[in-house]
Amino acid sequence: MKIYHSIDLFQPVPNPVVSVGTFDGVHLGHQQIFTTMAEEARKCGGETVVVTFYPHPRLVIHPDSKNLRFINTQERKYEILSRCNIDHLVIIPFTREFSNLSGAEFVKRFLVDKIRTHKLIVGYDHHFGKDRLGGYNDLKGLGTIHGFEVLEVPARIIDGLPVSSTKIRNALNDGDISLANSLLGYYYSISGKVVHGKRIGRTIGFPTANIEIEDHYKLISAIGVYACKVDYHGISYKGMGNIGYRPTIDAGELTIEVNIFDFDEEIYGDRIIIYFIERIRDEVRFENLAALREQLIIDRGKVIEILR
């Protein structure tokens, strides 16, 4: 996948099959769009082009909002997109000026003049232009004017409900990691640099790697204990993760830490990725460290069984 951080860097390709969106979750609904794009590109001898925006439009339009959180970091989003049969990723800088473009102006200046769109593939709930006033019928009309075809991909239905980023965010906030993963089509993850903690876990036989979050806007799943997998330098390990305030120890700031099974290396300053597989319990306060250790032994057994 070729990545362009400006529309001016993009060079015309044969019969571009295009989709536009923020694609925060790159979830199963988005993936259905990308699969359709690849199929249409094969039919017409074209290449697939995904257009997205940075920073996320909400950060520009609602800069004072304190509750903005996104399922994936930009880096993680691009990584997942690269596995979705996409030939070209065009990242348009999203500014106040850009946000004021009407739908018709955006289509003409970017999709027609710059990309020379042959087919435009959109999701069932796609909106575009200033205040997101443009919809599918508007795109059909613009396609007729400018000579490109518009295809609408229906919702991806799981358990009777359409997949959406909102449902995934709600599932993560509720700690329903299994549901979130099923809607994403891959494991929810958090990545970061390993930093020094208080090393108390080591004293009870459960040393942990504490990570520093790379992106302030990253959505963190609900507090609790999780069955995890950990990627360190491309090698996958099993582990038991915790998101919470460590009430038995200090009830301080929110921490994200993981006890990596069968692993004993000093990795401070290195980057790891924690993949969250299943949430096994809430975080609770124990009377002392001995009681905490007893519970962690039980938790470890559950995690081993889940990851088996």
Secondary structure, 3 states (H helix, E strand, C coil): CEEECCHHHCCCCCCEEEEECCCCCCCHHHHHHHHHHHHHHHHHCCEEEEEEEECCHHHHHCCCCCCCCECCCHHHHHHHHCCCCCCEEEEEECCHHHHCCCHHHHHHHHHHCCCCCCEEEEECCCCECHHHCECHHHHHHHHHHHCCEEEEECCCEECCEECCHHHHHHHHHHCCHHHHHHHHCCCCEEEEEEECCCCHHHHCCCCCEEEEECCCCECCCCCEEEEEEEEECCEEEEEEEEEECCCCCCCCCCEEEEEECCCCCCCCCCEEEEEEEEEEECCCCCCCHHHHHHHHHHHHHHHHHHHC
